[in-house]
Amino acid sequence: MVYSKIGEIIKQSPFKREYIEKQLGISRNTLSNWCTGRTFPSVPQIIKLSELLNVKFEEMFEDEQNERGN
């Protein structure tokens, strides 16, 4: 299973949520849903978010088995 690390990455970023929302042109609710894993950004949104936060695209999502060491 794949899970989102977007919430963790945003918490560690120097940016406030409002700034991220404005830069991506998304609502507070949308960002909240991404952070909780209820919904996921589109590929272009992930690319823009990863560039904004200066993280690799691949770091946004992790394979649960890799995280557990299975």
N, C-alpha and C positions, 0 to 999 in steps of 0.2 A: 504494500500500500504506500502511496505517496502522500506526504503531508506538507503543508505550507509552513515556511519559516518567516513569512512576511511580517507577522506580528513581532517576532523576536528581533528581526533586523531593524524594524522601525523604532522599537524601544531603544535600541542601541545607537540609533542615528542621532546626529546633533540637531536635526530638524524637528520642528513642532509639526503635529499632524495637520494643522491648518495650512502650513506652507506646502506640505506634500499634496494635500487636496487641491490647492490652487494650481500648483505646477502641473498636475496631471489632469486638471479639469474634471474632478470627480467630487461627489458629495461625501459628507462625513459618514453617512450610513454605508456607502460603498466601501470606503476605506476600513470601516469597522468590520464589515462582513469579510473582507480580505484577511484582516488580522485574526479573525476567529475561525477562518476556514469555512465559513458558510457558503461563500462564493469565491471565485478565483478571477483574477484579471485576465484579459485577453493577452495574447502573445505581444502585440505592440505595447500594451500597457506595462507588461512585465519588463520589457526592454527599457522603456522610458523610466520606470521606477528603479531598475537596477543601475541605470546611468546616473540618475539623480542621487541615489544613495551610495554610489561608487562600490557596488558589489557585483560579482559575476552573476549572470543570468541563472546559472546552474545552482547557485547558493540559495536561491529563493525557495526551492523545493528539495526535499530529501526523501530518499527511499527509506521507509521505516525499518526494513531489515538491516540496512547499512548502519543506521543509528544505533540499533540494538546489538550490532556485532554478529548477527546471524549469517 
